[in-house]
Amino acid sequence: MLLTAALRAVGIPARVGFADFLNHLRTDNLRALMGGADLFVYHGYCSVHLDDRWLKATPAFNGELCESFDVPRWTSTASTTSRWTGP
C-alpha cells in the first residue's frame, strides 16, 4: 500500500492488487509460523503504469534469496510483465 501511495504522490499511476501465491522460498521457521502452509493468502502488491504498460511490483521479496534460488527479477508472459523489487 505504501509503495502505491508513494508512486501516486509523485504523479505515477499505480494501483493495489491482491493475489494468493505459493512461497517456494520460505524458511522452516516461517512455515512453522504459518501452521505448515506454503500459501500466502491475499498478498498485496502494486501495479505501476510505466512506458505505456502496467508492471506488477512488490518491495516484499528478498532479492538475494531469490537470486540464490534462480528466481528471475523480470518475468514475462503473453499478457503481462511482472517485476519484483528487492532490497
Secondary structure, 3 states (H helix, E strand, C coil): CHHHHHHHHCCCCEEEEEEEEECCCCCHHHHHHCCCCCEEEEEEEEEEEECCEEEEECCCCCHHHHHHCCCCCEEECCCCEEECCCC
